[in-house]
Each structure stands twice: as C-alpha cells, then as structure tokens.
Amino acid sequence: MEAAQPADRVPADPTPPDGRPPVPPATADTPTGSAPGGGAGTPAGGGPEPAPVAGGEPEPALVGGDPEPVPVAGESEPALVAGAGSPDRAATARPGRPERPRSERSPKDMALSLLVLLVPIALLLAFYRGFLGGEQPTTVDAAPAYEQARAANVFPVAEPSGLGDGWRTVSASFRTVDDGATLRVGYLTPEGRGAQLVQSTVPPQRLIPAELTAQGQPQGPADLGGANWQRYTGRGNEQALVLLEPNRTVIVVGDARDNELRELAGALR
C-alpha cells in the first residue's frame, strides 16, 4: 500500500484526457486563476478573453457611456422638437390630437375681421347719401338743345309745358345727320322711371326701327287732345307713343307707366 501524499502535491506525470494536450503542473510562482502561458495578452484579473471577430481583429469594447436603448415593439421612437439642437432636448410628440396650424382661423375671427371692414364702408355710404346727395340723378338744362333745334329751323320744335316738379331733365342733345336732324331730351318721371322725347326729320321707316327696334309695332291709336298719336311696343318692357307728321316724327318712349308717357306727350306745345 502506498503512503498518502500531501493535498498540495501534484502528480509528476499527470495523464491528460484523450485528445487534449498535457497540462503542466502548477508551481508556487504561478498565480491562482492564471492560464498557462499567460502573458501580456492575458486580461488582468483572469477574465475571459474577448471573442475574436471574423478577419482576425478583436471586437472593440464600448468605452464609457450608456448603451443605446433598444426599441420595444409597439412603442414609437421619441421625436425631436424642431430647433432643440441635440437629441438631449428631444421631446416626444403628443399622441392623439394633431396641433392646429397657426394660420387657421375660426369663423368667429373671420366674422370680426369682416365687421371691422364693413363698418367704415357703411359710414362712407351714409355720408355720401346723406350729405353729398349720392344716387341722385344729375339734372341738366335742356334750354341750349332746344335753342339749337330752333336755330337750325329744320322742323317745328315742341317743348313740354306744365310738367310737375317731380319731372327732371337728365339729358338733352341736338344732332344733324345726312338725312335729317334729331332733338333728343331724356326725363326722369316722378316715380323714378325713364322717358325720352325724340323729335326728328329722319324718315320714319329708319327712325322708328332705330328707336324702338325692328320689333316695334303699332298697337292702335291713343287719344291725346285730338292729335293722331299711335301706341307702339318698344325694347323689353318699354312702350312708346308715336306722332307722324309730314315734316317731322315725334316719339315719346321709355319704361315709364302709360299715364306718365301720356302726360309728357300731352304737355308738348
């Protein structure tokens, strides 16, 4: 029987397992935990060596700092706020309700802006109508046109007499052409409608279509103090009274009522 050996004694010729190199015996100079043949390449403290990377270069170790966060499924990455300048100032966007553009205006704001514009316009219109006589027709003096017609002495000139104060003269002209001369005077009736008095030596077959359009047709006689006046249709809603004489044609036409046209025609002297 062999004598017992001390616990710290290593057999002189240890036999390694099959397929492995022999392990040298540990000595007192070898620090515990160090790998055999350790040198400068052995990590301090006995830690495991870094795994080699394909190509022969070791994988670089992370130096300081926290590792990058790994995104979790179902969570969105934090959005950077515009103008923050660095990821440290990043802020997550509020989920749900989108931010309203600054240029978008509410109906109330638009109504107030429109009201601010309409108030001065309404004040200007009131001043124009109340103090400057806005929308009032411009009246003219028809006397020069009547004088020119009489001075031309091409037809007997008739002028209304005895019309009420509500009648206003708004235009007057006398023109001569190759085939005659025409005196034209426009009036505004007391009801605010238009009427025109035309006296001309232009042949009726040319004058009537020019004044009443080609659709102007006689509608029968009109009793006006014994004169041979005829009722005619005119443009649109206009109507006319026509007096045919050997040396002139007189036409009273407009959108005025029939009684106003008859009053104008009956006042000619």
C-alpha positions as CSV (number, residue, x, y, z in Angstrom):
1,M,0.0,0.0,0.0
2,E,1.3,3.5,-1.0
3,A,1.8,6.2,1.5
4,A,-0.6,9.1,1.5
5,Q,0.5,12.1,-0.5
6,P,0.0,15.7,0.6
7,A,-3.0,17.5,-0.7
8,D,-1.0,20.2,-2.4
9,R,1.2,17.8,-4.3
10,V,0.6,17.4,-8.0
11,P,1.5,14.1,-9.6
12,A,4.7,14.3,-11.6
13,D,3.3,12.9,-14.7
14,P,-0.4,13.7,-15.0
15,T,-2.1,12.0,-17.8
16,P,-4.5,14.3,-19.7
17,P,-7.7,13.1,-21.1
18,D,-7.8,11.7,-24.6
19,G,-7.4,14.3,-27.3
20,R,-6.1,17.1,-25.0
21,P,-2.6,18.5,-24.6
22,P,-0.8,17.8,-21.3
23,V,-1.3,20.3,-18.6
24,P,2.0,21.5,-16.8
25,P,1.9,21.3,-13.1
26,A,1.2,24.4,-11.1
27,T,4.0,25.9,-9.2
28,A,4.1,28.4,-6.4
29,D,5.2,31.1,-8.8
30,T,2.1,30.7,-10.9
31,P,-0.8,32.9,-9.6
32,T,-4.0,31.1,-8.9
33,G,-6.6,31.6,-11.7
34,S,-3.9,32.4,-14.4
35,A,-3.9,30.4,-17.6
36,P,-0.8,28.6,-18.5
37,G,1.5,30.5,-20.8
38,G,-0.2,33.8,-19.8
39,G,1.5,36.9,-20.8
40,A,0.7,40.5,-21.9
41,G,-2.3,39.3,-23.9
42,T,-4.0,37.7,-20.9
43,P,-6.7,40.0,-19.4
44,A,-6.0,41.3,-16.0
45,G,-8.0,39.7,-13.2
46,G,-8.4,36.4,-15.0
47,G,-11.4,37.4,-17.1
48,P,-12.3,35.7,-20.3
49,E,-10.7,36.9,-23.4
50,P,-12.8,38.8,-26.0
51,A,-14.2,36.7,-28.7
52,P,-12.3,37.1,-32.0
53,V,-14.1,38.8,-34.9
54,A,-14.1,37.4,-38.4
55,G,-11.0,38.8,-40.1
56,G,-8.6,38.4,-37.2
57,E,-9.3,41.7,-35.3
58,P,-10.8,41.7,-31.9
59,E,-14.2,43.4,-31.4
60,P,-13.7,46.9,-30.0
61,A,-15.1,47.3,-26.5
62,L,-17.5,50.1,-25.5
63,V,-15.8,53.0,-23.8
64,G,-17.9,54.7,-21.2
65,G,-21.5,56.0,-21.6
66,D,-24.7,54.1,-21.6
67,P,-25.7,51.7,-24.3
68,E,-28.2,52.8,-26.9
69,P,-31.8,52.0,-25.9
70,V,-33.3,49.1,-27.7
71,P,-36.7,50.0,-29.2
72,V,-39.6,48.0,-27.7
73,A,-42.2,46.6,-30.1
74,G,-45.3,48.8,-30.1
75,E,-43.6,51.9,-28.9
76,S,-42.6,54.8,-31.1
77,E,-39.2,56.5,-31.0
78,P,-39.1,59.9,-29.3
79,A,-39.5,62.7,-31.8
80,L,-37.1,65.6,-31.8
81,V,-38.5,69.1,-31.2
82,A,-37.8,71.5,-34.0
83,G,-35.0,73.8,-33.0
84,A,-33.8,71.7,-30.0
85,G,-30.4,71.3,-31.5
86,S,-29.5,68.0,-29.9
87,P,-31.1,64.6,-29.0
88,D,-30.8,65.5,-25.3
89,R,-33.5,68.1,-25.8
90,A,-35.8,65.8,-27.7
91,A,-39.4,65.7,-26.7
92,T,-41.9,63.1,-27.5
93,A,-44.9,64.3,-29.7
94,R,-48.3,64.2,-28.0
95,P,-50.3,61.3,-29.4
96,G,-53.9,61.7,-30.4
97,R,-54.9,65.3,-31.3
98,P,-52.8,67.0,-34.0
99,E,-51.7,70.5,-33.5
100,R,-53.8,73.1,-35.3
101,P,-51.9,75.3,-37.8
102,R,-51.3,78.8,-36.6
103,S,-52.7,80.3,-39.9
104,E,-56.1,78.6,-39.4
105,R,-58.8,81.0,-38.3
106,S,-62.0,80.3,-36.6
107,P,-65.4,81.5,-38.0
108,K,-65.6,84.0,-35.2
109,D,-62.3,85.6,-36.0
110,M,-63.3,85.9,-39.7
111,A,-66.6,87.4,-38.8
112,L,-64.9,90.0,-36.6
113,S,-62.4,90.9,-39.3
114,L,-65.2,91.3,-41.9
115,L,-67.1,93.5,-39.4
116,V,-64.1,95.8,-39.0
117,L,-64.0,96.3,-42.8
118,L,-67.8,96.8,-43.3
119,V,-68.2,99.4,-40.6
120,P,-66.2,102.2,-42.3
121,I,-67.7,101.3,-45.7
122,A,-71.2,101.7,-44.2
123,L,-70.2,105.1,-42.7
124,L,-68.9,106.3,-46.0
125,L,-72.0,105.3,-47.9
126,A,-74.2,107.0,-45.3
127,F,-72.2,110.2,-45.6
128,Y,-72.3,110.0,-49.4
129,R,-76.0,109.6,-49.5
130,G,-77.0,111.9,-46.6
131,F,-74.6,114.9,-47.2
132,L,-73.3,114.6,-50.8
133,G,-76.6,113.6,-52.4
134,G,-75.4,110.3,-53.6
135,E,-77.6,108.2,-56.0
136,Q,-79.4,111.4,-57.0
137,P,-79.7,111.8,-60.8
138,T,-77.7,114.6,-62.3
139,T,-80.0,117.1,-63.9
140,V,-79.2,119.2,-67.0
141,D,-80.5,122.3,-68.6
142,A,-82.3,121.4,-71.8
143,A,-82.7,125.0,-72.9
144,P,-79.5,125.1,-75.1
145,A,-80.5,122.0,-77.0
146,Y,-84.0,123.5,-77.7
147,E,-82.4,126.7,-78.9
148,Q,-80.0,124.9,-81.3
149,A,-83.0,123.0,-82.8
150,R,-85.0,126.2,-83.3
151,A,-81.9,127.9,-84.8
152,A,-81.5,125.1,-87.3
153,N,-85.1,125.7,-88.4
154,V,-85.4,122.2,-89.9
155,F,-88.7,121.3,-88.1
156,P,-91.2,122.9,-85.7
157,V,-89.8,122.4,-82.2
158,A,-92.3,121.4,-79.5
159,E,-91.3,121.7,-75.8
160,P,-93.2,120.3,-72.7
161,S,-95.0,122.9,-70.7
162,G,-96.8,122.4,-67.3
163,L,-95.0,119.3,-66.1
164,G,-94.9,118.8,-62.3
165,D,-91.9,119.4,-60.1
166,G,-91.2,115.7,-60.0
167,W,-90.1,115.7,-63.6
168,R,-86.3,116.1,-64.0
169,T,-84.3,116.5,-67.2
170,V,-81.3,114.2,-67.2
171,S,-80.0,114.6,-70.9
172,A,-80.5,116.8,-73.9
173,S,-78.8,116.9,-77.3
174,F,-79.4,118.1,-80.8
175,R,-77.7,116.3,-83.8
176,T,-77.8,116.8,-87.5
177,V,-77.1,113.9,-89.9
178,D,-77.1,113.4,-93.7
179,D,-80.8,112.5,-93.9
180,G,-82.2,114.8,-91.2
181,A,-81.8,116.3,-87.7
182,T,-82.8,114.9,-84.3
183,L,-83.6,116.6,-80.9
184,R,-83.4,114.2,-78.0
185,V,-84.3,115.0,-74.4
186,G,-84.3,112.5,-71.6
187,Y,-86.5,112.8,-68.4
188,L,-86.9,111.0,-65.1
189,T,-90.5,110.7,-64.1
190,P,-91.9,111.4,-60.5
191,E,-91.9,107.6,-60.0
192,G,-88.2,107.4,-60.9
193,R,-88.7,105.8,-64.3
194,G,-87.2,106.9,-67.6
195,A,-88.9,108.7,-70.5
196,Q,-87.4,110.2,-73.7
197,L,-88.8,112.8,-76.1
198,V,-87.5,112.4,-79.7
199,Q,-88.3,114.9,-82.5
200,S,-86.6,114.3,-85.9
201,T,-86.8,114.8,-89.6
202,V,-85.2,111.4,-90.3
203,P,-87.6,109.3,-92.4
204,P,-90.0,107.2,-90.1
205,Q,-89.0,103.9,-91.8
206,R,-85.5,104.5,-90.5
207,L,-86.2,106.4,-87.3
208,I,-88.8,104.0,-85.7
209,P,-86.7,100.8,-86.0
210,A,-83.7,102.7,-84.7
211,E,-85.6,104.0,-81.6
212,L,-87.9,101.0,-81.0
213,T,-86.0,98.1,-82.6
214,A,-87.3,96.2,-85.6
215,Q,-89.9,94.5,-83.4
216,G,-91.7,97.8,-82.7
217,Q,-95.2,97.5,-84.0
218,P,-98.2,99.8,-83.8
219,Q,-100.8,98.8,-81.2
220,G,-103.6,101.3,-82.0
221,P,-104.4,105.0,-81.6
222,A,-104.0,106.9,-78.4
223,D,-106.4,109.8,-77.7
224,L,-104.3,112.8,-76.8
225,G,-106.0,116.1,-77.4
226,G,-107.2,115.2,-80.9
227,A,-103.7,114.5,-82.3
228,N,-103.1,111.3,-84.2
229,W,-100.8,109.5,-81.7
230,Q,-100.2,105.8,-82.1
231,R,-99.2,103.3,-79.4
232,Y,-96.1,101.2,-80.2
233,T,-94.2,98.4,-78.5
234,G,-90.6,99.1,-77.6
235,R,-87.4,97.5,-76.2
236,G,-88.0,95.0,-73.5
237,N,-90.6,96.5,-71.1
238,E,-90.6,99.9,-72.8
239,Q,-93.6,101.3,-74.6
240,A,-94.0,104.3,-76.9
241,L,-96.3,106.9,-78.3
242,V,-95.6,108.0,-81.9
243,L,-96.9,111.0,-83.8
244,L,-96.4,111.0,-87.6
245,E,-96.4,114.4,-89.3
246,P,-95.4,115.4,-92.8
247,N,-92.2,117.3,-91.8
248,R,-91.3,115.6,-88.5
249,T,-91.8,112.5,-86.3
250,V,-92.3,112.8,-82.6
251,I,-91.7,109.8,-80.3
252,V,-92.2,109.5,-76.5
253,V,-90.7,106.2,-75.3
254,G,-89.5,104.7,-72.1
255,D,-90.2,102.2,-69.3
256,A,-92.4,104.8,-67.5
257,R,-96.0,104.0,-66.9
258,D,-98.6,104.7,-69.6
259,N,-100.1,107.6,-67.8
260,E,-96.7,109.3,-67.4
261,L,-95.9,108.9,-71.1
262,R,-99.3,110.3,-71.9
263,E,-98.7,113.2,-69.6
264,L,-95.4,114.0,-71.3
265,A,-96.9,113.8,-74.8
266,G,-99.9,115.9,-73.9
267,A,-97.7,118.7,-72.4
268,L,-95.9,119.4,-75.8
269,R,-96.5,122.9,-77.0
